[in-house]
């Protein structure tokens, strides 16, 4: 009789563990992109003063389409640095590969542009942050990527 009770307890414990793991893996990420952008901008990670970029400019800079992007916020430096911040929500996870490819193309383009007249900025570009969480993409080029990572990780907890 004690064996049966022990087996039942073990089965119940395993079932509870499976339920907990499944719930944690299906956690939906919700990011207030404006709030996260503000926290990153206030982190002290930027050498330049970044300004908010309008939707037309960001769509052109990255070749994003309105089919891919549900919402976004973008900030760029003065041009004297390579610093920039883009946080966006894809309309569907199926667009994430295309969005990532477009950001990779932007990275290459910026490295080539800055390599010829401000080569010290290429190190910042190489040390960029590109995080994908659920349908969200966070891309940042800053003077201190560790600070930006810290803000993002704290926000996502």
C-alpha positions, 0 to 999 in steps of 0.5 A, a space after each residue: 500500500 505504501 508503494 502505491 501511495 509513493 508512486 501516486 505522489 511521484 506521478 502527481 509531482 511529475 505532472 505538476 512539474 510538467 504543468 509549471 514548465 509548460 506555463 513558463 514556456 508559453 509566457 507571452 511577452 508584453 513590452 511597452 516599447 515607449 517605456 523601454 526606450 525611455 529607460 534605455 535612453 536614460 541609462 547613460 549608455 549613449 555618448 550622443 543625444 538621440 532624437 526620435 525618428 519619424 515613421 517614414 525615415 525608419 521605414 526607409 532606413 531599414 526597408 521595413 514594410 507596414 505588413 511586417 511592423 505592428 508598432 515601433 519606436 526609433 531614435 538616432 544620433 546626430 550623425 557624429 556617432 553611430 548610436 541608434 535605438 530601435 524597438 519594434 513589435 512584429 505583426 507576426 513571428 513569421 516576419 522576424 527573420 525578414 526583420 532580422 535580415 533587414 537589421 543585419 543589412 543596416 548594420 553592414 551599411 552603417 559599418 561601411 559608412 562609418 568605416 571611411 570617416 569615423 572608424 572608431 564608431 565601427 567598434 560600437 556597431 560591432 558591439 550592437 545589441 540585437 534581442 528578439 523576445 516573442 514578437 519584439 525586436 530590440 536593436 541598439 548601438 550605444 557607447 555602453 552595450 552592458 548598460 543597455 543589456 542590463 536595462 533590457 534584462 531588468 525590464 524583461 524580468 
